[in-house]
Amino acid sequence: MGDYIQDIRNRYLKVVAASLDGSICEDPPLPASGAVAYDANLRAHGWDWPSRAFTMVGSKRLENVRRLLESVIGSDVPGDFVETGVWRGGASIMARAVLQAYCVTDRRVFACDSFEGLPRPNPDKFPVDEGSVFHNYVDLSVSLDAVRSNFAKFDLLDDQVVFVKGWFRDTMPTLPCKNVAVLRLDGDMYESTIDPLVHLYDRIPTGGWVIVDDYNVVPAAKQAVDDFLQSRSLDLRMEPIDGVGVCFRVP
């Protein structure tokens, strides 16, 4: 019976993931991503932005969300899933689907975003962000109503999902979350990466995880993580996900 239930879980989560990244229908990419047609390899690695699907992180990073949540559930590491920077909500929807598949009712999914795009750079405080143009990308601005609607399309909009609207510098210090089992950083800037780390890292129990979506492709995000770990004298092994993202376990 146990194998049968796990098989049903696997089938459900596989279909959810393929629906979220658009691979199930070969959703073509947005022109702004630089890709001109659907390519399975690009989509797997999150190297394009789907036109209508729910995430740009690709299938490998979605699988990483699943794997790490299964890890903390199986190891009984307390805490919620927190994503900072959700775009259309896909990775957070995946997290909620994993909780649903395992009948977990005592963990929440925090979907944190401005829901207005990325902030303008503040080079006086964060020199590394000088010249950042992400705030000009209209395609990166997705409203809260749109993200809520996307959760509802998967029948996963309920009281285990908490939407936190605002700039991270304002929302992270008072995030109503005691423990963070999995923290997923997808801020694309130094400021948007360092703020969640500063305010949430100490809420991650031993055995919890930090995912950095764009560690290997956005130098500002990588530097924010490296600077934070150095400030804590932490020398942690970065586990590669897909050549773009990484994750590390909290000791």
VOKELO-667224 format. One line per 2 residues: number of its first residue (from 1); for each residue x, y, z of N, C-alpha, C, O. Coordinates in steps of 0.02 Angstrom, whole numbers, always signed. Each point is the difference from the previous one (the first is absolute). Layout:
NUM = X/Y/Z/X/Y/Z/X/Y/Z/X/Y/Z | ...
//
This chain:
1 = +41/-60/+0/-41/+60/+0/+43/+63/+0/-15/+49/-33 | +70/-52/+72/+45/+58/+4/+29/+18/-68/+5/+58/-17
3 = +17/-110/-21/+28/+13/-66/-52/+30/-47/+16/+43/-41 | -78/-66/+47/-54/+26/-42/-12/+74/+14/-7/+40/-46
5 = +5/-22/+110/-11/+70/+19/+57/+44/-25/-11/+54/-26 | +73/-79/+34/+57/+39/-24/-2/+8/-76/+20/+52/-27
7 = -43/-103/-8/-5/+4/-72/-51/+54/-20/+11/+38/-48 | -67/-34/+84/-50/+52/-13/+29/+69/+13/-10/+46/-39
9 = +48/-40/+94/+33/+64/+14/+46/+20/-58/-2/+57/-24 | +43/-104/+3/+48/+14/-53/-35/+23/-64/+22/+47/-33
11 = -76/-81/+16/-36/+17/-61/-31/+70/+6/+4/+40/-47 | -34/-26/+104/-31/+65/+12/+52/+56/-4/-10/+50/-35
13 = +65/-58/+70/+51/+53/+2/+35/+8/-67/+21/+55/-18 | -14/-109/-19/+29/+5/-67/-44/+41/-47/+25/+42/-37
15 = -90/-53/+40/-47/+38/-42/-2/+73/+22/-2/+45/-42 | +2/-33/+107/+0/+69/+25/+62/+36/-25/-5/+56/-26
17 = +63/-86/+32/+63/+32/-21/-1/+15/-75/+19/+55/-20 | -40/-103/-20/-2/+10/-72/-50/+54/-20/+9/+35/-50
19 = -63/-29/+88/-49/+53/-13/+28/+68/+21/-11/+50/-34 | +47/-49/+89/+27/+63/+25/+53/+30/-47/+0/+60/-12
21 = +43/-102/-15/+53/+27/-43/-19/+2/-74/+39/+23/-42 | -98/-47/+26/-25/+4/-68/+26/-54/-46/-16/-1/-59
23 = +56/-46/+85/+26/-53/-44/-54/-48/-22/+6/-33/-51 | -60/+29/+90/-53/-47/-17/-35/+19/-65/-27/-43/-36
25 = +29/+108/+20/-32/+24/-62/+49/+36/-46/-20/+32/-48 | +85/-37/+65/+53/+32/-39/-15/+74/-10/+3/+27/-55
27 = -18/+6/+110/-16/+72/+1/+60/+39/-28/+55/-7/+25 | -65/+47/-77/+55/+37/-30/+27/+54/+47/-36/+22/+44
29 = +98/-1/-54/+30/+50/+45/-21/+71/-17/-20/+15/-56 | +26/+28/+107/-7/+72/-12/+59/+25/-40/+57/-23/+11
31 = -67/+69/-57/+56/+27/-39/+54/+32/+43/+59/-2/-17 | -79/+31/+75/+49/+33/+43/+53/-47/+27/+53/+22/+21
33 = -68/-88/-21/+48/-48/+27/+56/-16/-50/+50/-31/+19 | -58/+52/-81/+51/-13/-50/-10/-63/-39/+33/-11/-51
35 = -78/-33/+74/-14/-62/-36/-55/+14/-52/-41/+45/+9 | +41/-84/-63/-47/+12/-54/-53/-54/-7/-51/+10/-32
37 = +63/-69/+61/-47/-55/-4/+9/-45/+61/+52/+3/+33 | -103/-44/-19/+6/-45/+57/+57/-49/-11/+7/-29/-54
39 = +33/+21/+105/+57/-46/-1/+1/-36/+66/+5/+31/+53 | -11/-97/-54/-6/-39/+61/+60/+9/+46/-8/+2/+61
41 = +67/+3/-90/+60/+8/+42/+2/+68/+33/+17/+6/+59 | -35/+47/-97/-3/+66/+30/-51/+2/+57/+13/+29/+53
43 = -71/-59/-64/-52/+1/+51/+20/-40/+61/-15/+19/+57 | +49/-75/-67/+21/-41/+57/+47/+39/+45/-2/-9/+61
45 = +45/+51/-90/+49/+38/+38/-23/+71/+18/+38/+38/+30 | -99/-21/-49/-25/+66/+15/+36/+56/-36/+10/+54/+27
47 = +10/-68/-89/+38/+50/-38/-44/+42/-46/+25/+42/-37 | -91/-54/+40/-46/+43/-37/-58/+19/+46/-8/-28/+54
49 = -32/+74/-76/-59/+22/+38/-62/-21/-37/-12/+25/-55 | -28/-70/+82/-59/-23/-36/-52/+55/-9/-6/+45/+42
51 = -31/-49/-97/-49/+52/-15/-58/-1/+49/-20/+52/+25 | -7/-112/-12/-61/-4/+40/+8/-44/+62/-42/+4/+45
53 = +93/-45/-42/+8/-45/+57/+18/+40/+63/+5/+61/-2 | +4/-95/+57/-3/+30/+66/+68/+12/+33/+3/+29/+54
55 = +50/-52/-86/+67/+10/+29/+52/+1/-54/-8/-31/-53 | +63/+65/+66/+56/+1/-46/+60/-39/+28/+54/+1/-29
57 = -64/-36/+86/+57/-33/+32/+19/-65/-33/+55/-26/+12 | -99/-2/-54/+17/-62/-34/-14/-62/+42/-11/+4/+60
59 = +11/-61/-93/-20/-62/+33/+50/-23/+53/-20/-29/+50 | +84/+41/-61/+49/-24/+48/-4/+37/+66/+7/-30/+54
61 = -20/+96/-57/-7/+38/+63/-67/-13/+34/-5/+4/+61 | -46/-20/-100/-63/-22/+30/+10/-66/+37/-26/-9/+55
63 = +62/-36/-86/+14/-65/+32/+41/+11/+64/-9/-37/+49 | +52/+87/-49/+39/+16/+60/-46/+23/+57/+11/-20/+57
65 = -61/+60/-73/-48/+21/+51/-34/-61/+30/-7/-6/+61 | -13/-39/-104/-32/-61/+24/+47/-41/+45/-18/-21/+54
67 = +79/+11/-79/+47/-43/+37/+16/+28/+69/+3/-38/+48 | +7/+103/-43/+18/+29/+64/-59/+0/+48/+9/-10/+60
69 = -69/+21/-85/-58/-4/+44/-11/-72/+24/-16/-11/+58 | +26/-37/-102/-6/-69/+21/+53/-16/+52/-12/-40/+46
71 = +71/+70/-52/+54/-10/+48/-20/+25/+69/+9/-35/+50 | -34/+96/-46/-17/+28/+66/-61/-33/+29/-5/-7/+61
73 = -42/-14/-104/-58/-37/+26/+23/-67/+28/-20/-20/+55 | +61/-16/-93/+23/-66/+21/+44/+2/+61/+1/-47/+40
75 = +38/+101/-32/+45/+7/+57/-31/+39/+58/+32/+11/+51 | -94/+10/-60/-37/+37/+52/+36/+64/+20/+0/+19/+58
77 = +29/+15/-108/+28/+67/+12/-58/+49/+2/-36/+6/-49 | +27/+30/+104/-58/+43/+6/+4/+62/-44/+55/+24/-15
79 = -112/+1/-6/+0/+64/-35/-39/+0/-65/-24/-51/-24 | +19/+111/-3/-39/+13/-60/+46/+7/-61/+61/+0/+6
81 = -93/+6/-64/+35/+15/-62/-9/+74/-13/-56/+26/+0 | +112/+10/-11/-3/+71/-14/+36/+13/-66/+58/-19/-9
83 = -93/+51/-38/+31/+20/-62/-1/+76/-5/-52/+32/+9 | +110/-3/-24/+5/+72/-7/+13/+16/-74/+56/-8/-25
85 = -108/+30/-8/+2/+11/-73/-36/-57/-34/+30/-53/-11 | -95/+62/-5/-40/-58/-22/-22/+4/-73/-25/-50/-26
87 = +33/+107/-7/-24/+10/-69/-73/-20/-5/-43/+30/+33 | +27/-81/-72/-70/-22/-8/-21/-51/+53/-57/-23/+0
89 = +103/+6/+45/-17/-42/+56/+18/-73/-6/-13/-39/+46 | +43/+18/-102/+9/-70/-14/+38/-41/+51/-23/-54/+19
91 = +80/+78/+5/+39/-39/+48/-37/-6/+66/+3/-52/+33 | -38/+105/-13/-39/-4/+62/-61/-45/-9/-19/-35/+47
93 = -10/+35/-106/-55/-47/-13/+26/-72/+4/-34/-44/+27 | +95/+32/-52/+30/-66/+5/+8/-20/+72/-14/-57/+19
95 = +37/+104/+23/+9/-14/+71/-66/-19/+32/-4/-47/+39 | -48/+84/-55/-66/-15/+29/-25/-68/-25/-32/-36/+38
97 = +47/+19/-100/-20/-65/-27/+34/-57/+37/-30/-52/+13 | +94/+62/+5/+36/-52/+38/-33/-10/+68/-10/-56/+22
99 = -6/+111/+12/-34/-6/+65/-67/-36/-8/-18/-42/+41 | -17/+58/-94/-64/-33/-14/+9/-75/-11/-37/-41/+26
101 = +88/+24/-66/+11/-70/-17/+17/-42/+61/-17/-60/+2 | +50/+90/+47/+19/-37/+60/-47/+13/+58/+15/-18/+57
103 = -72/+50/-71/-51/+12/+52/+28/+39/+59/-19/-12/+57 | +64/+60/-72/+30/+41/+52/-43/+62/+12/-12/+39/-46
105 = -13/-31/+106/-44/+56/+16/+29/+49/+50/-31/+51/+15 | +91/-65/+11/+29/+43/+51/+59/+41/-26/+39/+27/+39
107 = -33/-22/-104/+51/+43/-31/-35/+47/-49/-51/-17/-30 | +80/+76/+22/-29/+50/-46/+49/+17/-56/+60/-14/+4
109 = -87/+43/-55/+40/+27/-56/-7/+75/+0/-55/+27/-6 | +111/+8/+14/+1/+73/-1/+25/+23/-69/+57/-13/-19
111 = -101/+46/-18/+17/+27/-66/+12/+75/+7/-47/+39/+6 | +111/-20/-6/+19/+69/+15/+24/+35/-63/+43/-25/-36
113 = -72/+83/+22/+17/+36/-60/-28/+71/+6/-46/+13/+39 | +73/+32/-78/-30/+67/-5/-64/-4/-41/-45/+41/+8
115 = +41/-91/-52/-53/-7/-49/-6/+62/-44/-52/+16/-28 | +109/+19/+23/+5/+60/-42/+66/+0/-40/+18/+50/-29
117 = +16/-107/+28/+66/-2/-32/+56/+9/+50/-11/-3/+61 | +71/+15/-86/+58/+7/+44/+11/+73/+19/-21/+45/-35
119 = +55/-34/+92/+11/+69/+22/+53/+34/-43/+42/-32/-31 | -45/+98/+30/+54/+38/-31/+64/-10/+42/-5/-5/+61
121 = +62/+1/-93/+62/-10/+39/+14/+59/+46/-16/+58/-15 | +46/-74/+72/+21/+50/+49/+76/-5/+6/+25/-29/+49
123 = +12/+57/-97/+73/-10/-1/+36/+32/+59/+56/-20/+16 | -87/+70/+16/+32/+30/+59/+7/-51/+56/+50/-1/+36
125 = -101/-41/-28/+1/-51/+54/+26/-67/-26/+33/-36/+37 | -48/+21/-99/+19/-64/-30/+36/+13/-66/-32/-5/-53
127 = +96/+22/+55/+36/+18/-61/-2/-54/-54/+3/+16/-60 | -7/-78/+80/+0/-55/-49/-60/+4/-46/+3/-23/-57
129 = -58/+53/+80/-60/+4/-41/+1/+58/-50/-47/+8/-39 | +99/+33/+41/+3/+56/-47/-3/-26/-72/+37/-45/-18
131 = -80/+75/-20/-7/-20/-70/-51/-55/-11/-13/-19/-57 | -16/-8/+111/-52/-51/-8/-59/+29/-38/-23/+55/+14
133 = -3/-94/-61/-56/+24/-41/-62/-44/+8/-48/+7/-37 | +49/-53/+85/-56/-45/+7/-66/+37/+13/-53/-24/-19
135 = +57/+82/+51/-61/+37/+15/-35/+25/-63/-58/+19/+2 | +94/-19/-58/-29/+22/-63/-37/-55/-38/-33/+13/-50
137 = +39/-75/+74/-28/-57/-36/-74/-7/+18/-17/-25/+54 | -26/+46/-99/-72/-3/+12/-23/-72/+11/-46/-13/+39
139 = +77/-35/-73/-20/-70/+5/+12/-29/+70/-28/-53/+16 | +68/+86/+24/+15/-25/+68/-51/+25/+51/+3/-21/+58
141 = -48/+64/-78/-51/+27/+45/-65/-39/-7/-32/+3/-52 | +14/-40/+104/-61/-40/+0/-39/+18/+63/+27/-1/+55
143 = -90/+17/-63/-41/+24/+56/-15/-55/+49/+1/-60/-16 | -17/+80/+78/-20/-48/+51/-63/-37/-21/-5/-61/+10
145 = -43/+96/-39/-61/-33/-23/+15/-54/-51/-31/-53/+1 | +78/+66/-45/+18/-50/-51/+31/-61/+32/-14/-57/-20
147 = +58/+67/+69/+32/-57/+33/-50/-40/+41/+1/-61/-1 | -45/+95/+36/-54/-35/+37/-41/-42/-49/-17/-57/+15
149 = +1/+85/-72/-39/-36/-50/+37/-62/-24/-30/-52/-13 | +96/+57/+7/+39/-58/-22/-1/-56/+51/-5/-58/-18
151 = +9/+75/+82/-8/-52/+52/-68/-33/-6/-6/-61/+5 | -45/+101/-16/-69/-26/-4/-8/-47/-59/-39/-48/+4
153 = +74/+60/-59/-5/-44/-58/+22/-71/+15/-21/-47/-32 | +65/+40/+82/+23/-66/+21/-38/-25/+62/+18/-51/+29
155 = -70/+87/-10/-39/-16/+60/+45/-2/+62/-8/-44/+43 | +55/+91/-39/+48/+2/+55/-1/+68/+35/+48/+17/+35
157 = -101/+20/-43/-7/+65/+34/-40/-11/+63/-61/-9/-2 | +96/+9/+59/-34/-11/+64/+38/+36/+55/+45/+39/-13
159 = -64/-53/+76/+30/+37/+56/+71/-24/+17/+30/+25/+47 | -4/-74/-84/+70/-19/+9/+46/+41/-45/+61/-8/+2
161 = -90/+52/-42/+38/+44/-44/-6/+71/+27/-55/+26/+9 | +113/+6/+3/+2/+68/+27/+35/+44/-51/+58/-12/-18
163 = -93/+63/-6/+30/+47/-47/+26/+61/+39/-36/+29/+40 | +98/-11/-53/+32/+56/+34/+21/+50/-52/+48/-11/-37
165 = -84/+67/+34/+11/+50/-52/+42/+57/+27/-14/+27/+53 | +66/-8/-91/+42/+57/+19/+72/-13/-16/+20/-56/-18
167 = +21/+108/+25/+73/-7/-9/+28/-39/+58/-23/+8/+57 | +72/-50/-70/+26/-45/+51/+30/+38/+59/-4/-24/+57
169 = +32/+83/-69/+27/+39/+55/-54/+19/+51/+15/+12/+58 | -77/-10/-81/-56/+18/+44/-36/-61/+29/-23/+2/+57
171 = +19/-56/-95/-40/-57/+21/+38/-54/+37/-29/-35/+42 | +93/+26/-56/+36/-55/+30/+10/+6/+76/-5/-50/+34
173 = +17/+110/-7/+11/+4/+72/-59/-24/+42/+10/-25/+55 | -70/+31/-82/-60/-18/+39/-38/-58/-31/-60/-8/+14
175 = +92/-32/-55/-34/-56/-31/-29/-46/+54/+38/-22/+44 | -103/+8/-46/-32/-39/+54/+13/-75/-7/-46/-39/-10
177 = +109/+21/+15/+21/-69/-10/+54/-16/+52/+53/+31/-1 | -66/-79/+45/+47/-15/+54/+61/-39/-26/+57/+18/+14
179 = -70/-71/-51/+53/-42/-27/-6/-5/-76/-55/-5/-27 | +112/+6/-7/+3/-6/-73/+37/-65/-16/+61/-4/+10
181 = -96/-46/-34/+32/-63/-17/+36/+5/-67/+54/-29/-9 | -84/+65/-38/+30/+10/-66/-9/+73/-20/-56/+25/-3
183 = +112/+9/-9/-1/+70/-23/+23/+1/-72/+56/-21/-16 | -99/+47/-27/+18/+3/-72/+9/+73/-20/-48/+39/-2
185 = +110/-21/-15/+17/+69/-18/+0/+8/-76/+36/-36/-35 | -77/+82/+11/-2/+13/-72/-9/+75/-11/-48/+22/-31
187 = +96/+17/+57/-6/+72/+0/+35/+36/-57/-16/+58/-14 | +62/-92/-20/+34/+28/-59/+43/+61/+13/+30/+27/-47
189 = -25/-5/+108/+41/+59/+18/+34/-13/+67/-20/-45/+37 | +72/+84/-23/+34/-6/+65/-49/+16/+56/-8/-39/+47
191 = -25/+97/-52/-46/+21/+54/-55/-51/+11/-15/-17/+58 | -15/-8/-111/-56/-46/+5/+20/-70/+22/-42/-41/+15
193 = +107/+29/-13/+26/-64/+23/+25/+5/+72/-12/-44/+41 | +47/+98/-25/+30/+7/+66/-53/+13/+53/+6/-24/+56
195 = -59/+63/-72/-50/+16/+50/-35/-62/+28/-4/-6/+61 | -20/-41/-102/-29/-61/+28/+50/-41/+40/-18/-29/+52
197 = +80/+25/-74/+50/-38/+38/+12/+30/+69/+1/-36/+50 | +7/+101/-47/+14/+33/+64/-57/-12/+49/+13/-11/+59
199 = -74/+14/-83/-57/-3/+46/-28/-71/+11/-36/-11/+49 | +52/-36/-93/-32/-66/+6/+49/-57/+14/-21/-53/+23
201 = +85/+63/-35/+47/-56/+7/-3/-30/+70/+2/-62/+7 | -6/+103/+44/+1/-25/+68/-65/-37/+18/-4/-29/+54
203 = -45/+31/-97/-62/-37/+12/+1/-69/-31/-48/-38/+6 | +103/+22/-40/+6/-65/-33/+31/-50/+48/+57/+9/+20
205 = -92/-63/-2/+28/-49/+46/+55/-41/-34/+7/+0/-61 | +32/-34/+102/+49/-47/-26/-34/-50/-46/-51/-29/+18
207 = +79/+19/-77/-31/-45/-48/-45/+34/-50/-23/-32/-48 | +9/+97/+59/-38/+38/-48/+42/+19/-60/+61/-12/-1
209 = -93/+40/-49/+34/+14/-63/-9/+71/-24/-51/+32/+14 | +102/-7/-50/-4/+63/-36/+12/-15/-73/+49/-31/-19
211 = -95/+54/-24/+7/-5/-72/+14/+69/-28/-33/+48/+18 | +83/-43/-61/+15/+63/-33/-11/-11/-75/+40/-31/-33
213 = -95/+58/+9/-22/-16/-68/+50/+20/-53/+11/-38/-48 | +20/+96/+55/+40/+29/-54/+74/+8/+19/+33/+45/-25
215 = -9/-88/+69/+68/+7/+27/+53/+2/-54/+48/+39/+5 | -55/-80/-55/+52/-6/-51/-9/+44/-61/+40/-2/-47
217 = -93/+42/+46/-12/+42/-59/-10/+74/+17/+4/+42/-45 | -17/-26/+107/-7/+70/+21/+55/+15/+51/-8/-17/+58
219 = +63/+49/-79/+56/+11/+46/-19/+37/+64/+28/-14/+53 | -75/+60/-57/-20/+37/+60/-32/-45/+52/+12/+7/+60
221 = -53/-54/-83/-31/-48/+46/+53/-45/+31/-3/-14/+61 | +49/-10/-101/+54/-42/+26/+41/+37/+52/+16/-28/+53
223 = +0/+90/-67/+41/+38/+48/-37/+11/+65/+30/-1/+54 | -96/+13/-58/-39/+9/+61/+4/-62/+44/+9/+5/+60
225 = -17/-63/-91/+4/-63/+39/+70/-10/+27/+8/-16/+59 | +42/+25/-100/+69/-10/+22/+18/+49/+56/+33/-19/+49
227 = -54/+82/-55/+15/+49/+52/-35/-18/+65/+30/+7/+54 | -92/-30/-59/-36/-18/+61/+34/-59/+35/+11/+3/+61
229 = +5/-55/-98/+31/-58/+31/+68/+18/+30/+18/-25/+53 | +19/+67/-87/+65/+22/+26/-9/+40/+65/+40/-7/+46
231 = -92/+48/-43/-12/+39/+60/-17/-44/+60/+9/+21/+57 | -33/-82/-71/-16/-47/+54/+55/-53/+8/-8/-47/+39
233 = +62/+55/-75/+56/-49/+1/-25/-70/-16/+20/-49/+32 | -64/+45/-81/-28/-64/-22/+31/-21/-66/+0/+38/-48
235 = +26/-98/+46/+29/-28/-61/-41/-61/-19/+17/-56/+18 | -71/+68/-54/-48/-53/-15/+6/-23/-72/+16/+40/-45
237 = -28/-103/+34/+5/-29/-68/-62/+17/-40/-56/-15/+20 | +66/+47/-77/-55/+15/-46/-15/-61/-43/+44/-25/-35
239 = -104/+1/+38/-20/-56/-42/-30/+26/-65/-49/+37/+1 | +78/-54/-58/-28/+24/-64/-68/-32/-14/-13/-57/+18
241 = -30/+96/-51/-66/-26/-18/-3/-13/-75/-16/-55/-22 | +33/+107/-17/-8/-7/-73/+50/+43/-38/-10/+13/-60
243 = +63/+9/+93/+47/+45/-32/-17/+73/+11/+41/+43/-14 | -101/-30/+37/-23/+68/+15/-8/+9/+75/+33/+42/+30
245 = -78/-80/-1/-13/+5/+71/+43/-47/+42/+28/-48/-25 | -24/+64/+89/+35/-42/+49/-43/-3/+63/-47/+38/+9
247 = +66/-84/+35/-32/-2/+66/+53/-21/+51/+50/-31/-17 | -63/+48/+79/+45/-23/+54/-40/-14/+62/-52/+30/+13
249 = +78/-78/+26/-34/-22/+61/+27/+38/+59/+60/+12/+6 | -105/+7/+39/+20/+38/+59/+25/-48/+53/-36/-47/+18
251 = +96/+57/+7/+29/-47/+49/-31/+9/+70/+19/-36/+46
//
